[in-house]
Amino acid sequence: MGEKESAPLYEALVAHAERRARSYHVPGHKQRARWDEGLGAMEAVAYYDRLLALDVTELSDTDDLHHPEGPIAQAQAQAAECFGAEETRLLVGGSTAGNLAMIIGICQPGDLVIVQRNVHKSIIHGLMLAGARAVLLQPEIDPLSGLATLPGARQLLEAIEKYREEAKAVILSAPNYYGMAPDLKPLIAHAHWHGIPVLVDEAHGPHFGFHPAFPESALQAGADLVVQSTHKMLSSMTMGAMLHMQGDRLPRQAIRQALTMVQSSSPSFPIMASLDLARRQVHTLGEGAFHEGLEAAKIAAEGLHKTSFRAIGYGEYATEGMGYDPFKLVLFDEKARLSGFELRDELERRKCVAEMADARYVVMAFGTGSEPADGRMLIEALAQIENSLETRIFAELSVRRRAKEHEALDGNVGIRIPEPVSFGREVYAAKAIPFNESAGHIAAEWVIPYPPGIPVLYPGETITEETVRQLRQWKHQGAQIQGASDSELNTIQVRESTN
């Protein structure tokens, strides 16, 4: 391993650029920004000229991502040291590439895995590509926010007991998009007791464990494989991510081989170099890398008391025992005058662009590039929005009460371990039938009510009477139905019989 202060891949690319050698290799731009020549404009040159000098290919002095022996190998070794893994692989296709590779590497067609139901679609795509079977566990619903988190320990334990002879892995996703991070340790301990590896999609938590203000990381909690989107909260370029491995429960060579299948043979060197630099930043600065971003988030959070806007994880809206990411400020209008979508649009009009919004919340994401002025600008924008609303008359309805309404609809009535669902790449003929007559048929589309945003049906799942009842209840309560071709759920797409 090299010294943590170095960035071996980035330094190799700079050294290569400074040689000013003539390029007779790909890419075709030859490390020169020439798009504007002859057009009387130089904007593209100004933005790209220096970046393209680093955009090279696999050369004798730049290394090969799929057979690293030089600066990429050094960068990966230093990343493993920094993040606390035994082995780290750079990803240039985001966490999606890591999620696909971990499943393809672990599962043969027909193999069974235990998966929390509310995972990123890349996990489902990985199951489809692998031809795996999955036991889909219902996540728990946080009673204060109405948001889905992780499956409960008891449910996971019962699933492991039921399928311990077959299960190749447990796949979890934490933190959720809203920065909520329940304790992973008991879940991981249950799986490890039976020798089952735990794979965690930690896309939104690459900064966890680097500062006391953050929850502990999945690696610290004992996970065997962790995928992180370094670009989301740290400082790498978009699509820059990492896959970390530790322990002896994983088929590491198979996962490495799967990475060569799902990642380009011509990866982006600027993206990889930015991963190297992002690692160097937190490796050398430690907690100091986060001081300005945390100060920005603190200014925003503490300024909310001047408005009627609140944030999940603060004061009476924090659930005991739940971990919250301070880099995710999850805003809502306590008086329910504005939906999450409307609040997002009002903020954007004031040049505060949110990460995402839903019917209730707006997620404002801070990071290592944030500065205190960002927090001040956000509070100023919220104060302006508050003032603009004072002249309007709205019925007041607290989010706490609304969360209680949805608590009864979270589907967690008792513990029922479902039968495995088979995933594959086949395209089945489908037809629309009346939703009320769909019990017993096999779903041919996703059905996701929001709230709480958990897929109730995946393509390939058998529709039960309980599912029909549950979805009717959600729809009656005003939930928005996503994924289904008929958002009113008068009809649903099911597989046509092959008989």
C-alpha angles and dihedrals in degrees: 000000000000128000112289091233091066127082100204099185095044091046091050091053092049091049090050091050092049091057087069090208119170113259119231093162138073139316100071097221088072091217092296129113102225102149095109099045111125092012097088092239131104103183095111091048091052093051101038110026097093095036093054090056086071095043100098137132139241103312134158091268101035102054132220122271092212095048105023118187104144135033094343090053089049092048091051093048091051091048090053090051092047098048096038099249131132091225133014131189125197116235125204096180097063123246086313090075091049094048092050093047096048092053096042089047094052103034131067118193109291096018117138128232132177111233135177109242099232100064132137114275090247088070090055091046089052090053089050093050091047094045088229132160119234135199101212113211123204113241122228119254119232104234096215099049103023089229126139119243129163133328113269120260093244093052092048092047092052091048091050091048091051096046103024092122093054108029113110094184147345113238119202135172120214142194098028122226089273094058095253112148120183118193110284096188099087092046092050091046091054092053095044091051086067094040093252117143120232120222117195128197097210094167093144097043111061089126095052115121096021097095134026089240091065128072117253117274126253089247090055089050089056104259115162097217127019129184117200132185099224088185095060102066104358126058109269122116121269112286091028111129141145138225116210127194135187138164132030101276096088131084090229097177091054090050091049089051091049089054090059088054098051100035125073119260084223102053123182110264093196089056092048091047090051089054088053091051094045089053091049091052096057093033094058103029097039111179089359090071089070104041098097094042092049091047090053091051091046093052090052095045094047092047094058092085088074089063139041091251119106138185132228112248097033129101115323090358094066119097115221112251094016120122117224129196109229089204088068111069103190106197131194137168106252090203092050092231092131129038118224090259092051093047090050091053092048090051093048090053085060093049096258105125115199128216093230144329138206135183092291112015142050118206115213108190121206125188148165089298094055122107133195092260088066090060093048093049091050093052091047090052092049091049090053091050090049091053091049090054097050092082092054127082117228134168107248115234118165121226088230090064092044090052090053090053090055094043089074089053100050094105094234095127103144123324119289119173106212128223115259119273117219116226126198144146096254118124108220127201109253138192136190117247131173108283093226089060097046101096110119094024125108115249117241096189142040118265114195120171117202117237108064094019098216117136106247092186132028122191105271096032120122112242112233132197087249090055091051091049093047095049091047088054093049092048091049089054091055101259116162112238114222129186096025117108088225105050090189090059094226085131135018133202113245133174115269113242115262091207 
